[in-house]
């Protein structure tokens, strides 16, 4: 007989023959004394140790032998050993574990690579995009005109990925939710890739030459009094008005890391 069995840390057992204490043959006349409260859901068919036909099955039970070793047991023999009520309780626990495992596997498929993408975005591109949009919006709010403020593609994409990550932690998440979430993930990744590709060009919208040209046109059109030193715009509408300032944050964004991660998505 085998050594005494210690319950595995993982509730759902998929390789019952590989568990400690399991024996594949039971001597004639040896009868089990109980069932473990944890059943198994085998990846491959195994055989009952007790019935004459050695019934093949995947969902089964561990029968505890007098010396503490375990033998594999099918449903009919399990009922004879411990009764329908005990077997039903084991079934419910095992089925719940199987459902949880399916959810985890589906969640792992959905979220594969997403934490690394989010970390890489937080490391620079999200801030850069937000800064570019905020700066351009401020310029146009103050000085008017119909200047271009780009869409927040990286931010929108990151929001989509966050919603996917949140969805898989919901108690109601199941396999049926996977197709829609896969579509959302794909759309979000596509947005992020496009936004990251465009980021260098958009960064040039708040470069020294671009801001200088914008202010030159604004000054000529509206008569603003403007001083620009490459980082700070000091402006006033009339010579005796109180001057105000706009700070242009310098951006030095290395997008190589996030592009490398995205290339595998």
N, C-alpha and C positions, 0 to 999 in steps of 0.2 A: 504494500500500500504506500501511498504518497505521504508527504509531510502535511501537517495541519495547515489550513488555508487562512490567509489574512485577506480581508475584503479589500479589493483594489480601490485606489483613490477615485478612479473614473467610474461613475455609476453605471453607464452603459458599457457592457462588455461585449466586444465584437469578435474576440478570438478566445472562446472558452477553453479550448484545448491548451492554450498557452498560459493559462492562469496557474499560479502556485497551488499545489495541493491536488490538482486534478489528475485522476487516473483514467486510463482508457479501457481497462478491463476490471471487472468486479468478480471476485471468486464466487463460485456457486454456493448458494445458501446465505450469503451476506446480504442483509437487508438494511436499507437506509433508515436513519432515525428521524430525519427532518429534512426540510428544504431551507436553503439560504434565502433570506428575504430579497436578495438581488438575483434576478434572472439574467439571461443573456440574449443578444440578438446577433447571431453569428453571421459573418460576411459570407461564409461558405457553409454548405450543409454538413451537419454532424449527425451522429447516431446515438440513440438512446442506449444506455447501458443495461436496461432491465427487461424490456419486452422481448419476446421471442424473435420477432421480425426485425429487431434493432432499428426502429422507426427513424427514418431520416427527417431532419427538421432544422430550422434556423432559430426559431424562438423557443427557448427552452429554460431549464431550471438546473440548479446545482443541488444534487441530493447529497446530504451529509451522511457519511458512513460512520460506523461505530468508532473507528480509530481517528476520526476527524478529517480524513481525506474526502475528496469530492468526486462524484461521478455525474456525467451528463444524463439528463432525463427529459423525455418528451412530455407532452401535455397529459395524455391518458395515465401514464405511470405516476406523474406528479400528483394528480388528483387522488390516486390510490394511496400515495404516501401521506399527503397532508390535507386532503379535502378541497372541495371547490372554492370555499371562501378564501383559504390561504393562497391558492393558486391564482384566484381572481385579483387579490391584492398585489401579488408579484407582477401579474400582467399589467395592471394599471401603472405601477411604478416604472416598469420596463418601457411601456409605450410612451409614458411621459418623457422618459429619458431619450427615447428614440426621436420623439418630436423635437426635443430641445437640441439634439445633435443635428437634425436636419436644418433647424433654424440657424445654428452656429455655422454650419457648412455654407448655407446660402449667404449668410452675412459675411463670411470670409471671402467668398467669391465677389460679392458686391464691393467690398471695401478694400480689396487688394490694392496696395499702392497709394491709397488715398491719404493716409496720415503723412507719408513722405511728401506728397504733393502739397498738402496744406502747410507743412513746415517750411518747405522751400518758398512758397508764396509769401508766407508771413515774414520771411527773411529779407524781403525787399520789394518784389514786384507789386504786391498789394499796396504798400505804402507809396511807391512811386506813382502808380496809377492815380491813387487818391490825391496825391500832392499836385500832380499835373492838372487834374480836373478842378481842384479847389482853387489853384492859382489862376487858371484861365477864366473860371467863373467869376472870381473876384475882380479881375481886370475888366471884364465886360460889364459886371454890375456897377463898377465905379465909373468907367469911361464910356460905356455905351458901345454901340456898334453891333455888328452881327457876326462876331468872331466865332471860330469853331471850338466847341467843347466836346471832345470825343466821348463815346459811350464807355461805361465802366464794365468792359467785357471781362476783365480778370476778376473783378469783384462779384459780378453776376454769376460767373462760373464757380467761384469759390463758395458762394451762397448755395448753389445747387449741390455741390459736394457735401457741404455741411448738412443739408437736408437729408441726403442719402445716409450719412453717418448717423444722424439722429434717428432715422426711420428704423434702422436695424436694431436699435435698442428698445423700441416700442414693444410692449407686451403682446400686441396684436400682430406683430410682424410674422409672416409665414411665406412659404414658397410661392404662393400665388401673387405676392407683391413684387417678386423679383423682376419680371419682364418690364414693368413700368419704371422701376427704379434703375434698371440697366439703361433704359432709354434716357432717363434724366441724367445719369452719370455720363453717358456718351456725349450728350448735348453740352454738359458742363465742361467736360474735358476739351471739347472742340472750341468752345468760347475762350477758355483759358489759353489754349495753344495760339489762337488767333491774336488774343490780346498781348501775349508775351512776344509774339513775332513783331507786333506793331509798336511795342514799347519804346525801342530806340528812336523811331521816327517821332513818336508823340513826345518823347523827352525833349526833342529839338524845338518843340513848340514853346518851351519856356527857357530856351537857350538865350545867351546874351544877344546875339544878332536878331533873333525873332522878337524878343521883348523890345529891343531898341527900335525895330521897324514899326512895331505896333504903336509904341509911344510917339514916334515921329509923325505917323499918320494921325493919331489922336490929337496931338498938339496943333497940327496944322488945321485940322477940321474944327475943333471945338475951342481953341484958345486956352487950353490948360497951361498952367505954369508947372513944369515937371522937371525934376532932377533925378537922374538915374545913374547909379554907380556900379551896376552889375549885380547887386544883391538887394538893394533897397530902392524903392521908388518913393520919392517925396513929391507930393502933388497938392495943388490948391487951385480953386476955380478962378479966383481973382487975386491980384497981388497982395491985398491986405487981409485975405482970409487965413484962418489957422491952418498950417500945413498938416497933412496926414501922410502915413507911410504904408506901403505894402512890401512885405519881405518875400523875396523870391528864393525859396529853399534850393540850394544846390543839390543835384541828384547824381549819384554815382552808383548805378545799379549793375551788378554782375548777374546776368540771366542765364549763364552757362549751366549752372547746377539745375535750375528748374527745367530748362530745356532738355537736359539729359534724362531727368526723371520722366518728363512727359513723353519722350520718345519711345518709352517702353509701355505706354498706356494704350 
